[in-house]
Amino acid sequence: MKRVLITGAAGFLGSHLCDRFIKGGFYVIGMDNLLTGSLSNIEHLFALEQFEFHHHDITTFIHVSGELDYILHFASPASPIDYLKMPIETMKVGALGTHNLLGLAKAKKARILVASTSEVYGDPEQHPQKESYEGNVNPIGPRGVYDEAKRFLEAITMAYHNFHQIETRIVRIFNTYGPRMRVDDGRVIPAFFSQAIRGEEITVFGDGSQTRSFCYVDDLIEGIYNLLMSDYHLPVNIGNPTEITIKDFANEVIEMVGNSESKLVEKPLPTDDPKRRRPDVSLAKEILNWNPKVSREEGMQRTFEYFKTVVK
């Protein structure tokens, strides 16, 4: 049985990765400091013989007994509300945490996949964004702690690949949604659903003309799995290229929830908030034979069913 370490295991994406690798017949070692993750996301796994959990902060020394075949590094605050509250922790997990895990991969001779982000493109001047685009990031702006942590993560991962010949993979993740998102994490989908379900005003930053491209979590997880098992070591975009304005998206949520009491209210656009965001996924199609399969309508319905159970 192949053994895989997944950091950020109690988070939104990490918990879905744990499920995917358990289903795939792997022995999964989950690791999380529970700063933003929740044990409720993985409590269904604790009774399984092929799962173990370590409550640990990866910015300190990491010890895992026995052999390791794969490491997936998904530990990090991932929403603006989190990394603005925890800027130092965000920088440390991207820098010290990544360094520790690359050292572990070297010691265990394990293949490591690190989670980067579309935020490395900043407020992009190229649209859609290809992996060759070097980005437009403000390193000293409020979002810089996350953007630069991920840019450093990519740089040190490539350094370990080139200097130590470590098997590395880098995924650049675009906006992803689905069950297990935190209601209060500040991202657009939890915010819109929770506000609409409660009958509150829907907060739209700016005039709502900015765009995002939303990928359902199941599609993302399959793309990550395919990338891990591929022979490609350079960054790969994984996301859904179907683009929509935030204003149109808010109206879709209101219609789906069926609460006519919710009205759109505009608030100032946050500093350095990207105006457009859409992945070019032609590389993923070519080398991973991957394409998003879940439509936004279907994915949003599944997500709505989840939020109905957790929004109070």
Backbone torsions as a table, in degrees:
resi	resn	phi	psi	omega
1	MET	NA	121.9	178.6
2	LYS	-67.1	143.7	-177.6
3	ARG	-111.6	132.0	-177.2
4	VAL	-130.2	134.9	173.1
5	LEU	-100.2	128.1	178.7
6	ILE	-120.7	113.9	176.6
7	THR	-90.4	153.2	-171.3
8	GLY	70.8	28.5	-170.7
9	ALA	-64.6	-25.8	-178.5
10	ALA	-92.2	3.9	178.4
11	GLY	-86.2	-177.6	-179.0
12	PHE	-57.4	-61.2	-177.8
13	LEU	-73.7	-40.5	-177.9
14	GLY	-58.8	-40.4	-178.9
15	SER	-68.1	-37.5	176.5
16	HIS	-67.8	-34.8	175.3
17	LEU	-64.9	-41.7	176.4
18	CYS	-56.4	-46.1	178.8
19	ASP	-59.5	-44.3	-176.6
20	ARG	-64.5	-40.9	-177.6
21	PHE	-78.1	-32.1	171.7
22	ILE	-61.4	-46.7	178.5
23	LYS	-60.8	-32.3	-179.4
24	GLY	-82.3	2.4	175.5
25	GLY	89.1	18.6	179.5
26	PHE	-91.6	158.0	166.3
27	TYR	-91.0	121.2	-172.2
28	VAL	-108.3	127.1	172.4
29	ILE	-108.0	109.8	179.3
30	GLY	-91.6	141.9	179.8
31	MET	-138.3	133.5	-178.3
32	ASP	-162.6	143.1	174.4
33	ASN	-92.2	-0.2	176.4
34	LEU	62.6	24.8	177.1
35	LEU	-67.2	-43.4	175.3
36	THR	-124.8	-13.2	178.3
37	GLY	-82.2	168.5	-178.7
38	SER	-136.8	132.9	178.4
39	LEU	-62.3	-21.2	178.9
40	SER	-62.4	-23.8	179.8
41	ASN	-72.6	-22.0	-175.9
42	ILE	-126.5	7.9	-175.9
43	GLU	-62.6	-24.5	178.3
44	HIS	-70.5	-11.5	-178.3
45	LEU	-95.9	-15.5	-170.5
46	PHE	-64.7	-25.8	-179.7
47	ALA	-80.9	-7.8	-175.3
48	LEU	-83.6	139.8	179.6
49	GLU	-69.7	-24.8	-176.7
50	GLN	-94.3	20.6	178.2
51	PHE	-135.7	137.3	170.5
52	GLU	-138.8	154.4	-176.8
53	PHE	-125.9	136.6	176.0
54	HIS	-118.5	118.9	173.7
55	HIS	-83.0	99.3	-170.3
56	HIS	-152.0	146.1	175.9
57	ASP	-95.9	115.9	-173.0
58	ILE	-74.4	-5.3	174.7
59	THR	-77.0	-7.5	171.6
60	THR	-106.6	174.2	-175.6
61	PHE	-54.6	135.8	-178.4
62	ILE	-109.2	125.3	174.6
63	HIS	-121.2	126.7	174.0
64	VAL	-129.8	121.7	-179.4
65	SER	-73.5	149.3	174.1
66	GLY	80.2	-173.2	-177.4
67	GLU	-78.3	153.9	172.6
68	LEU	-132.4	132.5	177.2
69	ASP	-96.2	-37.7	-175.8
70	TYR	-139.8	149.9	171.5
71	ILE	-129.8	132.3	174.0
72	LEU	-119.6	118.0	-173.8
73	HIS	-99.3	99.5	-178.4
74	PHE	-123.0	16.3	178.9
75	ALA	-81.4	123.5	173.1
76	SER	170.7	141.5	162.7
77	PRO	-56.2	139.0	-171.0
78	ALA	-129.2	0.4	177.8
79	SER	-120.0	150.5	-178.0
80	PRO	-53.1	-39.8	-178.1
81	ILE	-63.1	-31.4	179.7
82	ASP	-78.8	-51.2	-175.0
83	TYR	-76.1	-15.3	171.4
84	LEU	-77.8	-29.6	174.9
85	LYS	-79.2	-28.2	-173.9
86	MET	-128.5	59.6	-175.1
87	PRO	-64.5	-39.9	-177.7
88	ILE	-69.3	-44.6	178.7
89	GLU	-60.4	-36.6	179.7
90	THR	-65.1	-44.2	178.0
91	MET	-65.2	-40.1	-176.6
92	LYS	-67.5	-40.3	-178.2
93	VAL	-71.4	-31.5	177.4
94	GLY	-73.2	-31.5	-177.2
95	ALA	-97.9	-70.0	-177.4
96	LEU	-64.2	-42.2	-179.0
97	GLY	-63.2	-44.5	178.9
98	THR	-64.2	-42.0	177.9
99	HIS	-59.7	-45.3	179.5
100	ASN	-61.7	-41.3	-178.1
101	LEU	-71.6	-35.8	175.6
102	LEU	-65.5	-37.3	174.9
103	GLY	-64.0	-38.9	176.7
104	LEU	-65.3	-41.7	178.1
105	ALA	-61.4	-40.0	178.2
106	LYS	-63.8	-45.1	-178.3
107	ALA	-66.7	-37.6	-176.1
108	LYS	-91.8	-5.5	-174.5
109	LYS	56.0	43.6	-178.4
110	ALA	-101.5	151.1	171.4
111	ARG	-81.9	134.9	-177.9
112	ILE	-122.2	133.6	173.4
113	LEU	-113.0	127.5	179.8
114	VAL	-110.0	143.4	-178.6
115	ALA	-90.7	106.4	170.0
116	SER	-97.5	-162.7	-168.6
117	THR	-155.2	158.2	172.7
118	SER	-64.1	-16.0	179.0
119	GLU	-65.0	-16.5	176.1
120	VAL	-66.0	-16.5	176.5
121	TYR	-85.5	-10.7	-179.9
122	GLY	62.1	-143.3	174.1
123	ASP	-88.1	94.3	-162.1
124	PRO	-71.3	142.4	174.0
125	GLU	-97.6	-5.7	174.7
126	GLN	-112.6	136.6	-177.6
127	HIS	-144.1	130.2	-10.1
128	PRO	-66.9	173.2	-173.8
129	GLN	-92.4	121.7	174.9
130	LYS	-96.6	159.4	-179.7
131	GLU	-61.7	-23.5	-179.4
132	SER	-78.0	-13.5	-179.6
133	TYR	-72.9	129.7	-173.7
134	GLU	-89.5	-4.6	169.1
135	GLY	93.2	169.1	-179.7
136	ASN	-138.7	76.4	-171.7
137	VAL	-108.1	137.8	173.3
138	ASN	-94.6	104.7	-173.4
139	PRO	-68.4	-20.0	-178.4
140	ILE	-109.7	7.0	175.2
141	GLY	-78.4	172.8	-177.2
142	PRO	-62.3	-27.9	179.3
143	ARG	-86.8	-7.7	-175.3
144	GLY	-61.0	-29.5	-178.5
145	VAL	-62.1	-36.6	178.5
146	TYR	-81.7	-47.8	-177.3
147	ASP	-59.1	-47.5	-176.4
148	GLU	-74.7	-30.4	174.7
149	ALA	-60.8	-41.0	-179.8
150	LYS	-74.9	-33.3	176.6
151	ARG	-67.6	-38.7	175.6
152	PHE	-65.1	-41.9	177.4
153	LEU	-53.9	-45.3	179.1
154	GLU	-65.2	-42.3	-176.0
155	ALA	-65.4	-45.8	-178.2
156	ILE	-71.7	-30.9	176.2
157	THR	-63.8	-43.9	177.6
158	MET	-66.5	-34.6	178.1
159	ALA	-63.7	-43.3	178.0
160	TYR	-65.8	-37.2	177.9
161	HIS	-63.5	-47.1	-175.4
162	ASN	-75.7	-38.7	-174.3
163	PHE	-88.6	-39.5	-176.7
164	HIS	-106.1	0.1	-179.0
165	GLN	58.2	32.7	175.0
166	ILE	-71.3	142.2	174.5
167	GLU	-77.5	111.0	-176.1
168	THR	-123.9	152.0	174.1
169	ARG	-136.8	143.9	-178.6
170	ILE	-129.1	120.3	176.7
171	VAL	-109.4	131.5	173.4
172	ARG	-101.0	108.8	-171.8
173	ILE	-92.4	129.4	174.3
174	PHE	-96.7	173.7	-173.5
175	ASN	-46.6	123.2	-176.7
176	THR	-125.3	147.4	-178.0
177	TYR	-145.0	166.2	178.1
178	GLY	150.0	-178.3	177.9
179	PRO	-56.6	148.2	179.0
180	ARG	86.2	2.1	169.5
181	MET	-65.4	143.5	177.7
182	ARG	-73.4	134.7	-179.7
183	VAL	-58.9	-37.2	-172.6
184	ASP	-103.5	23.5	-173.8
185	ASP	-83.1	-4.2	172.3
186	GLY	87.2	-7.9	179.6
187	ARG	-78.1	163.0	-165.8
188	VAL	-63.8	-41.2	-175.4
189	ILE	-69.4	-49.7	175.4
190	PRO	-59.6	-38.5	-179.1
191	ALA	-64.2	-48.6	-177.8
192	PHE	-64.1	-45.4	-178.2
193	PHE	-64.6	-45.8	-177.3
194	SER	-65.3	-40.0	179.1
195	GLN	-66.5	-42.4	-178.8
196	ALA	-68.4	-41.0	180.0
197	ILE	-63.8	-36.7	179.3
198	ARG	-81.6	-7.7	-177.9
199	GLY	76.8	22.7	-179.2
200	GLU	-89.5	170.2	174.0
201	GLU	-66.8	143.3	179.6
202	ILE	-91.0	119.9	-177.4
203	THR	-84.4	117.2	175.9
204	VAL	-113.8	123.7	179.5
205	PHE	-85.6	135.7	-173.3
206	GLY	72.9	-154.4	178.9
207	ASP	-93.3	4.6	178.0
208	GLY	82.3	5.5	-178.9
209	SER	-82.1	-13.2	177.5
210	GLN	-66.3	151.6	-174.6
211	THR	-115.6	155.4	170.9
212	ARG	-139.5	162.9	177.9
213	SER	-127.8	114.5	-169.6
214	PHE	-101.4	128.9	-179.2
215	CYS	-112.0	130.7	178.2
216	TYR	-71.1	143.9	-169.3
217	VAL	-59.1	-36.7	-178.9
218	ASP	-61.6	-40.0	178.1
219	ASP	-64.6	-43.8	179.6
220	LEU	-60.8	-45.8	-176.8
221	ILE	-60.7	-40.9	178.4
222	GLU	-65.6	-38.6	176.6
223	GLY	-62.5	-41.3	178.3
224	ILE	-64.4	-44.5	179.3
225	TYR	-60.1	-46.0	-179.8
226	ASN	-62.7	-38.4	179.0
227	LEU	-66.8	-43.2	178.5
228	LEU	-57.0	-39.6	-175.5
229	MET	-87.5	-0.3	179.9
230	SER	-86.7	179.1	177.1
231	ASP	-104.7	16.0	-172.1
232	TYR	-99.9	125.8	-174.0
233	HIS	-106.8	-6.3	179.1
234	LEU	-89.3	164.2	-177.1
235	PRO	-60.0	144.2	178.3
236	VAL	-132.3	128.7	173.7
237	ASN	-72.7	133.1	169.3
238	ILE	-128.0	119.0	-179.6
239	GLY	-177.7	176.4	179.3
240	ASN	-102.9	121.5	-175.0
241	PRO	-76.9	2.5	178.1
242	THR	-75.2	115.8	-170.9
243	GLU	-101.4	144.2	178.5
244	ILE	-148.1	147.5	175.5
245	THR	-74.1	153.8	180.0
246	ILE	-63.9	-36.6	179.1
247	LYS	-64.4	-45.5	178.0
248	ASP	-64.2	-37.7	179.9
249	PHE	-65.0	-41.8	178.0
250	ALA	-60.0	-41.3	179.1
251	ASN	-66.9	-34.3	174.6
252	GLU	-61.2	-43.0	-180.0
253	VAL	-64.4	-45.1	179.6
254	ILE	-59.1	-43.3	179.6
255	GLU	-65.3	-40.5	-179.0
256	MET	-66.5	-42.8	-179.2
257	VAL	-71.7	-30.4	177.7
258	GLY	76.5	31.1	179.7
259	ASN	-114.1	100.1	-175.6
260	SER	-73.4	-8.1	178.5
261	GLU	-70.7	-23.9	-176.3
262	SER	-78.7	122.8	177.8
263	LYS	-117.5	153.5	179.5
264	LEU	-79.7	133.6	176.4
265	VAL	-126.4	125.7	-177.9
266	GLU	-88.9	138.4	174.7
267	LYS	-128.5	160.9	-176.8
268	PRO	-57.7	142.1	179.2
269	LEU	-69.9	130.9	179.0
270	PRO	-62.5	154.1	179.1
271	THR	-57.7	133.0	175.6
272	ASP	64.9	15.9	178.0
273	ASP	-66.8	127.3	-177.4
274	PRO	-62.3	136.5	-179.4
275	LYS	-79.8	-33.8	179.5
276	ARG	-138.7	144.4	-179.7
277	ARG	-150.1	114.6	179.0
278	ARG	-155.1	126.3	-177.8
279	PRO	-81.2	142.9	163.1
280	ASP	-89.4	112.3	-175.1
281	VAL	-107.6	21.1	-179.0
282	SER	-62.8	-32.7	178.8
283	LEU	-67.1	-43.7	178.0
284	ALA	-62.3	-38.6	177.3
285	LYS	-63.4	-41.2	-174.8
286	GLU	-72.8	-49.7	-171.4
287	ILE	-95.4	-20.3	-178.4
288	LEU	-111.3	-6.4	-174.9
289	ASN	54.0	43.3	-174.2
290	TRP	-116.1	140.4	175.9
291	ASN	-147.5	138.5	174.1
292	PRO	-63.9	137.6	-175.5
293	LYS	-111.4	-26.4	-174.2
294	VAL	-87.8	121.0	178.9
295	SER	-67.9	158.0	178.4
296	ARG	-61.9	-37.9	179.7
297	GLU	-60.4	-46.5	-179.2
298	GLU	-68.3	-46.1	-178.9
299	GLY	-63.2	-39.9	179.7
300	MET	-68.0	-34.7	177.6
301	GLN	-64.7	-43.5	177.4
302	ARG	-61.7	-40.6	-178.0
303	THR	-69.3	-38.7	177.0
304	PHE	-60.6	-43.0	178.9
305	GLU	-59.3	-36.9	178.0
306	TYR	-68.3	-49.7	-175.3
307	PHE	-65.6	-26.9	175.8
308	LYS	-60.6	-27.1	-177.7
309	THR	-88.7	-15.9	-174.1
310	VAL	-117.7	-17.6	179.6
311	VAL	-80.8	126.7	-178.6
312	LYS	-102.0	NA	NA
